[in-house]
């Protein structure tokens, strides 16, 4: 019941934001004599720019609060443009994960069971809220209706992004989903630590075929209850099969990666990619791609390191 109420509240807030934006356009057309086409044009451009700025702000929030939590910088990505740090050297790369606008990855300090995780996850939402508050001050400080219109759109986009990242989704990958998973499952906290450490090693050029097995422990299947533990579990399964033949890998995966596990779309696509690769190597046949795999392949113009698995 709580989950249903949360979803209803989420949709009501989003509908309310949309109605407010629509009412403001109506007011500007009726009372301020602005052209509807001017407002739609300015509004469309402002939405795109506001979304881009809020993505930058959101990821910067993760960066700042991660540093305050003792994390080390690994990578900062917006769209397919990524700044990464490996062995003390910064470099620019092209990298894309379908369905994500940006990502700031950092390497946590401490041990998997005790490291700080809350502020790193909340940082993006906090920064979006702060940026929207600044825009509200601008809205209140200027008499220009066009400035108020632009500020309103910026505020709405900030609230929208903050809500979408803070509300837990089933088997989701948002900040709120991570925090909810850790609250419900202690193993999820460990899983996030290992996944972040693995990403640091991927940026340094490692793959699941070469990564130190200390960083890919195989969780018990009964502990795999969410997107975080599923990610760590699948990476560990692939890493532990590195010395098997393609046919042996398929049999091994069938035993450990089963349908009852909690899948997320991008991870399902990565799993299908590995399955298809090993099936082609083992049988010289080309299997039919799943919908999730097709999405992954379309988004792989700049092949993600995280998908450079047992090929």
C-alpha positions in Angstrom: 0.0 0.0 0.0 2.8 2.4 0.8 4.4 1.8 -2.6 1.1 2.6 -4.3 0.6 5.8 -2.3 4.2 6.9 -3.1 3.6 6.3 -6.9 0.2 8.2 -6.7 1.9 11.1 -4.9 4.7 11.1 -7.4 2.3 11.3 -10.4 0.2 14.0 -8.6 3.3 16.2 -8.1 4.4 15.8 -11.7 0.9 16.5 -13.0 0.8 19.6 -10.7 4.1 20.8 -12.1 2.8 20.4 -15.6 -0.5 22.2 -14.8 1.3 25.1 -13.2 3.5 25.5 -16.3 0.5 25.4 -18.6 -1.4 27.9 -16.5 1.6 30.3 -16.6 1.7 30.1 -20.4 -2.0 30.9 -20.5 -1.5 33.8 -18.2 1.4 35.3 -20.2 -0.6 34.9 -23.4 -3.8 36.5 -22.0 -2.4 39.2 -19.7 1.0 40.0 -21.0 0.2 39.8 -24.7 3.1 37.4 -25.4 2.9 35.3 -28.6 2.1 31.7 -27.9 4.7 30.7 -30.5 7.3 32.8 -28.7 6.5 31.2 -25.4 6.6 27.7 -26.8 9.9 28.4 -28.6 11.5 30.0 -25.5 10.0 27.3 -23.3 11.3 24.4 -25.5 14.8 25.8 -25.5 14.7 26.5 -21.8 13.6 23.0 -21.0 16.5 21.5 -22.9 19.1 23.9 -21.4 17.6 23.5 -17.9 17.7 19.7 -18.2 21.4 19.8 -19.3 22.3 22.3 -16.5 20.4 20.2 -13.9 22.2 17.0 -15.0 25.5 18.9 -14.6 24.4 20.1 -11.2 23.2 16.7 -10.1 26.4 14.9 -11.0 28.4 17.7 -9.3 26.4 17.1 -6.2 27.5 13.5 -6.2 31.1 14.7 -6.7 31.1 17.2 -3.9 29.4 15.0 -1.3 31.4 12.0 -2.4 34.6 14.0 -1.8 33.2 15.1 1.6 32.6 11.4 2.4 36.2 10.5 1.6 35.6 9.1 -1.9 38.2 9.3 -4.8 37.2 10.7 -8.2 36.9 8.1 -11.0 34.8 9.7 -13.7 32.3 12.4 -14.5 30.0 11.9 -17.5 27.3 14.0 -19.2 25.7 12.3 -22.2 28.5 10.5 -23.9 31.2 12.9 -22.9 33.3 11.7 -19.9 36.2 13.0 -17.9 38.0 10.2 -16.1 40.9 9.7 -13.8 43.2 6.7 -13.9 46.5 6.4 -12.0 46.5 10.1 -11.3 46.0 11.1 -14.9 42.9 12.8 -16.3 41.6 12.0 -19.8 38.6 12.6 -22.0 36.7 9.6 -23.3 33.4 8.9 -25.1 31.3 6.6 -23.1 27.5 6.0 -23.2 25.0 4.0 -21.1 21.5 3.8 -22.7 18.9 5.5 -20.6 21.2 7.7 -18.5 21.9 11.4 -18.9 25.0 11.5 -16.8 26.9 9.7 -14.1 29.6 10.6 -11.5 31.5 7.6 -10.4 33.7 7.6 -7.3 35.7 5.0 -5.4 34.6 4.7 -1.7 36.9 4.7 1.2 36.6 2.2 4.1 35.4 -1.3 4.1 32.3 -2.8 2.3 30.4 -3.2 5.5 31.0 0.2 7.1 31.9 2.8 4.4 29.7 6.0 4.2 27.1 5.8 1.4 24.2 8.1 2.2 25.6 11.5 1.3 27.2 10.3 -1.9 23.8 9.1 -3.0 21.8 12.1 -1.8 24.3 14.7 -3.1 22.7 15.0 -6.6 19.2 15.5 -5.3 20.4 18.1 -2.7 22.2 20.1 -5.4 19.1 20.0 -7.7 17.0 21.3 -4.8 19.5 24.1 -4.0 19.7 25.2 -7.6 15.9 25.3 -7.8 15.8 27.4 -4.7 18.3 29.9 -6.2 16.0 30.0 -9.3 13.1 30.7 -6.9 14.9 33.7 -5.5 15.5 35.0 -9.0 11.8 34.5 -9.7 10.9 36.6 -6.7 13.5 39.2 -7.3 12.7 40.2 -10.9 9.6 41.8 -12.2 10.1 40.7 -15.8 7.5 38.1 -16.7 9.8 36.5 -19.2 12.5 36.0 -16.5 9.8 34.6 -14.2 8.8 32.2 -17.0 12.3 31.0 -17.6 12.9 30.6 -13.9 9.7 28.7 -13.5 10.8 26.2 -16.1 14.2 25.8 -14.5 12.5 25.2 -11.1 10.1 22.6 -12.6 12.9 20.7 -14.3 15.0 20.7 -11.1 12.1 19.4 -9.0 11.3 16.8 -11.7 14.9 15.5 -11.8 15.1 15.5 -8.0 11.9 13.5 -7.7 12.8 11.0 -10.4 16.2 10.4 -8.7 15.0 10.2 -5.1 11.9 8.0 -5.5 12.7 4.3 -5.3 11.8 2.3 -8.3 11.5 -1.5 -8.2 14.9 -2.9 -9.3 15.8 0.6 -10.4 19.2 2.3 -10.5 18.3 5.7 -9.2 19.8 7.2 -6.1 16.6 6.6 -4.2 16.5 3.0 -5.4 20.1 2.5 -4.1 19.2 3.9 -0.7 16.0 1.9 -0.4 17.9 -1.3 -1.4 20.6 -0.7 1.2 18.0 0.0 3.9 16.1 -3.3 3.1 19.2 -5.5 2.4 22.5 -5.1 4.2 24.2 -6.9 1.3 23.2 -4.1 -1.0 25.6 -1.8 0.8 28.5 -4.2 0.2 27.4 -4.6 -3.4 27.5 -0.9 -4.1 31.1 -0.7 -2.6 32.2 -3.6 -4.9 30.5 -2.2 -8.0 32.1 1.2 -7.5 35.5 -0.4 -6.9 35.0 -2.4 -10.1 34.2 0.7 -12.1 37.5 2.3 -10.9 39.4 -0.8 -12.2 37.4 -0.7 -15.5 38.5 2.9 -16.0 42.1 1.7 -15.4 41.8 -0.8 -18.2 40.7 -3.9 -16.4 37.9 -6.2 -17.5 36.0 -9.0 -15.7 38.6 -11.3 -17.3 41.5 -9.7 -15.6 40.1 -8.0 -12.4 41.4 -9.2 -9.0 38.9 -11.7 -7.7 39.0 -9.9 -4.3 36.8 -7.3 -5.9 34.3 -9.7 -7.4 33.1 -11.9 -4.5 30.3 -14.2 -5.5 27.2 -13.3 -3.3 24.8 -16.1 -2.3 21.9 -16.1 -4.7 19.5 -15.7 -1.7 21.0 -12.2 -1.0 20.3 -11.0 -4.6 17.2 -8.9 -4.0 17.7 -5.6 -5.9 19.6 -3.9 -8.7 22.7 -3.3 -6.6 23.2 -6.9 -5.5 22.2 -8.2 -8.9 24.9 -6.1 -10.6 27.6 -7.3 -8.2 26.3 -10.9 -8.5 26.3 -11.0 -12.3 29.8 -9.4 -12.5 31.1 -12.0 -10.1 29.5 -14.9 -12.0 31.1 -13.7 -15.3 34.5 -13.1 -13.6 34.5 -16.5 -11.9 33.9 -18.2 -15.3 36.9 -16.6 -17.0 38.9 -19.8 -17.4 36.0 -21.9 -18.8 35.3 -22.7 -22.4 32.4 -20.9 -24.2 30.2 -24.0 -23.8 31.1 -24.4 -20.2 30.3 -20.8 -19.6 26.8 -21.2 -21.0 26.1 -24.1 -18.7 27.6 -22.2 -15.7 25.5 -19.1 -16.4 22.3 -21.2 -16.8 22.9 -22.5 -13.3 23.6 -19.2 -11.6 21.8 -16.5 -13.6 18.1 -17.6 -13.4 14.8 -15.9 -14.2 13.8 -15.3 -10.6 16.6 -12.8 -10.0 15.8 -9.1 -10.0 16.8 -7.7 -13.4 17.2 -4.1 -14.5 17.0 -3.4 -18.3 20.7 -2.2 -18.8 22.0 -5.2 -16.8 19.7 -7.6 -18.7 21.1 -6.2 -21.9 24.7 -6.8 -20.6 23.8 -10.4 -19.6 22.3 -11.0 -23.0 25.4 -9.6 -24.7 27.6 -12.1 -22.8 25.2 -15.0 -23.5 25.1 -14.2 -27.2 28.9 -13.8 -27.5 29.5 -17.2 -25.8 26.8 -18.9 -27.8 28.3 -17.6 -31.1 31.8 -18.8 -30.0 30.4 -22.2 -28.9 28.0 -23.0 -31.8 28.9 -20.6 -34.7 25.2 -19.5 -34.7 23.9 -16.0 -34.3 21.0 -16.0 -31.8 18.1 -13.5 -32.0 18.7 -10.4 -29.9 16.4 -9.5 -27.1 14.8 -6.1 -26.8 17.2 -5.2 -24.0 20.2 -6.2 -26.0 19.0 -4.2 -29.0 18.8 -1.1 -26.8 22.4 -1.8 -25.5 23.8 -2.3 -29.0 22.1 0.9 -30.3 23.7 2.8 -27.4 27.2 1.4 -27.9 28.5 4.0 -30.3 31.2 4.5 -27.7 31.5 1.0 -26.3 31.2 1.2 -22.5 34.0 -0.4 -20.5 31.5 -1.9 -18.1 30.2 -4.1 -21.0 33.7 -5.3 -22.0 33.0 -8.7 -20.4 34.1 -12.2 -21.3 34.6 -11.6 -25.1 
